[in-house]
Amino acid sequence: MLQGYRWFVLSKLPQVMVLDFSSVTKADRMTTGTWTKMNSWGQKKKQKVEDDE
């Protein structure tokens, strides 16, 4: 199993209510928000580099 896949899926599909036969909790949503902030920096930098080319 890939580490962090649950937060990745929830960040891309926030309307999901059940994932892997488990309800999505408020704690999952909070962790997803933190995960998204921590992992979005690389995406912004990558996009900036691509725009500069």
Order of alpha helices (4+ residues) and beta strands (2+ residues): alpha-beta-beta-alpha
